[in-house]
Structure formats: structure tokens, C-alpha cells
Amino acid sequence: MFKTTVTDLLEKALLERTDLFLIDMSISEDNQIKIVIDGDTGVSVEDCMFVSRAIEHNLDREEVDFALEVASAGATTPLINKRQFIKNIGRNLQVKTSLNTIEAALVGANEEGISLEWKVREPKPQGKGKVTVKKEAVIAYSDIVEAKVMIKF
């Protein structure tokens, strides 16, 4: 019952703010509510406060004692939602599949999967030396084991 109420309040808040979306939600046995959100243009402290208030102000602490934490997906958090891939087009990702790991630029994302591009140095087809070759890969979401944004300093 409590989990259903929290889920309904969260869904209502996200309908009001369609730029935000849910990454994860958990409720422990002792009613510790943890919500992780992301947004098409990032997440501000105000966004977290909006979601927190939408839930907290509609629950009665006299009825159920609870703790509520609303956080944004961190920079090193793996990407799991299609909307996260779309908002990160143009950034470099590290994508693990069951076959290999690729570090490449995310150049596209749609309902089925992602498109990556990267350059490698390969031996020339004839003669000595190496040549830079542009590689491309299209990976279905179902084939991605883990994907993270590569942060450069």
C-alpha cells in the first residue's frame, strides 16, 4: 500500500515535469525511500526538491514513518535509460558488450540502440606504416552490458 502510494505520487510529479525521468526507486523494509532521477537537460537541486516535495507533502508521517532521499544520476553512474543515451549524443562513452569494450563517441541513439564512431591506427593495406581509419558500430540496447560517459579533465 505504502509503495503504491509513493509510486503514484512519483508518477504524478514526473507527468508534471516531463523533462525529468526515473532511473531507480527503492523502498526498504523500514520505509527508507530512495529515488534517482535524470533529466533531458540535466537535474538541478530544485528538480530534486520538486520531486521530494511532491511525495513528502502528500504522505502523512503520523500514519507511516519514512525517510526520503531524491538524488540525480551521478556522472559515473552507468546509463540505463534510452533518454540518457539521447541526451549524451556527442560525448565519449565506454560501452561494454558480452563480446568487447569500446571507447567511442556516441553519434546517435534511437528506440533500438546506439551508434558509435571512433578512430584507430591500422597497418596500411600495402607498404609500411599505419593509417588512421574511422570505425563505426551500431549496438542494440539489449547487447549493452554497461555504458558510462567518459569524463575527461
C-alpha positions in Angstrom: 0.0 0.0 0.0 2.7 2.5 1.0 4.9 1.6 -2.0 1.9 2.0 -4.4 1.1 5.5 -2.9 4.7 6.6 -3.3 4.9 5.3 -6.9 1.6 7.1 -7.8 2.9 10.4 -6.3 6.2 10.0 -8.2 4.4 9.3 -11.5 2.2 12.3 -11.0 5.2 14.5 -10.3 7.0 13.2 -13.4 3.9 13.8 -15.5 4.0 17.4 -14.4 7.7 17.7 -15.3 8.1 15.7 -18.5 11.8 16.7 -18.8 12.6 14.5 -15.8 12.6 10.8 -15.7 13.1 8.0 -13.2 16.3 6.0 -13.1 15.7 4.0 -9.9 13.4 3.8 -7.0 13.6 1.6 -3.9 11.8 1.4 -0.6 13.4 -0.6 2.2 11.6 -2.6 4.9 11.9 0.4 7.3 10.4 2.8 4.7 13.6 4.4 3.5 12.6 5.8 0.1 15.5 6.3 -2.4 14.7 7.9 -5.8 17.2 8.6 -8.5 16.1 10.8 -11.4 17.7 12.3 -14.5 16.6 14.9 -16.9 16.8 15.7 -20.6 18.9 18.8 -19.8 20.4 17.6 -16.5 19.0 17.8 -13.0 19.2 20.7 -10.6 18.9 20.8 -6.8 15.5 22.5 -7.4 14.4 19.5 -9.6 15.2 17.1 -6.7 13.4 19.4 -4.3 10.3 19.4 -6.6 10.1 15.6 -6.7 10.8 15.4 -2.9 8.1 17.8 -2.1 5.6 16.2 -4.5 6.0 13.0 -2.5 6.7 14.2 1.1 3.9 16.8 1.2 1.3 14.1 0.2 2.3 11.5 2.8 1.3 11.5 6.5 4.2 11.0 8.9 1.6 10.2 11.6 0.4 7.3 9.5 3.8 6.0 8.3 7.2 6.9 9.5 9.6 7.3 6.4 12.8 8.8 5.2 13.0 10.2 1.7 16.1 10.8 -0.5 15.9 12.2 -4.0 19.1 12.3 -6.0 20.3 12.8 -9.6 22.1 10.2 -11.5 25.8 10.8 -10.9 28.4 11.4 -13.6 29.9 8.0 -13.2 26.5 6.2 -13.0 26.0 3.7 -15.8 23.5 4.8 -18.5 20.3 2.6 -18.4 17.5 4.7 -19.9 17.2 5.4 -23.6 16.7 9.1 -22.8 20.1 9.1 -21.1 21.8 8.0 -24.3 19.9 10.6 -26.3 21.0 13.4 -24.0 24.6 12.3 -24.2 25.0 12.3 -28.0 28.3 13.9 -28.8 30.0 12.6 -25.7 32.5 9.8 -25.4 31.2 6.6 -23.9 32.8 3.3 -22.7 30.4 0.6 -23.8 30.7 -3.0 -22.7 29.0 -5.8 -24.6 29.3 -9.5 -24.0 32.0 -9.6 -26.7 34.1 -6.4 -26.1 34.6 -3.0 -24.7 34.5 0.1 -27.0 35.5 3.7 -26.1 34.0 5.9 -28.7 31.9 9.0 -29.5 28.1 8.5 -29.2 26.9 9.8 -32.5 23.3 8.6 -32.4 20.6 7.0 -30.3 17.1 5.8 -31.2 14.5 3.3 -29.9 16.5 0.3 -30.9 20.1 1.2 -29.9 23.1 3.5 -30.3 25.6 4.4 -32.9 29.3 4.9 -32.1 32.3 6.3 -34.0 36.0 6.1 -33.2 39.4 6.2 -35.0 42.1 3.6 -34.9 45.6 3.3 -36.3 45.9 0.3 -38.5 48.7 -1.0 -40.8 48.5 0.3 -44.3 46.9 -2.3 -46.8 50.2 -2.0 -48.8 53.6 -0.9 -47.8 54.9 0.1 -44.4 53.4 2.4 -41.8 50.0 3.0 -40.4 46.9 4.9 -41.5 44.0 6.3 -39.4 40.7 4.5 -40.0 37.3 5.6 -38.9 35.3 2.8 -37.4 31.5 2.7 -36.7 29.3 0.4 -34.7 25.6 0.1 -34.1 24.8 -1.6 -30.8 21.3 -2.7 -29.7 20.3 -1.7 -26.2 19.8 -5.4 -25.4 23.5 -6.1 -26.2 24.8 -3.4 -23.9 26.1 -4.9 -20.6 27.2 -1.4 -19.3 27.6 2.1 -20.7 29.3 5.0 -19.0 30.2 8.5 -20.0 33.9 9.0 -20.2 34.8 12.1 -18.2 37.9 14.0 -19.4 39.8 16.5 -17.4 
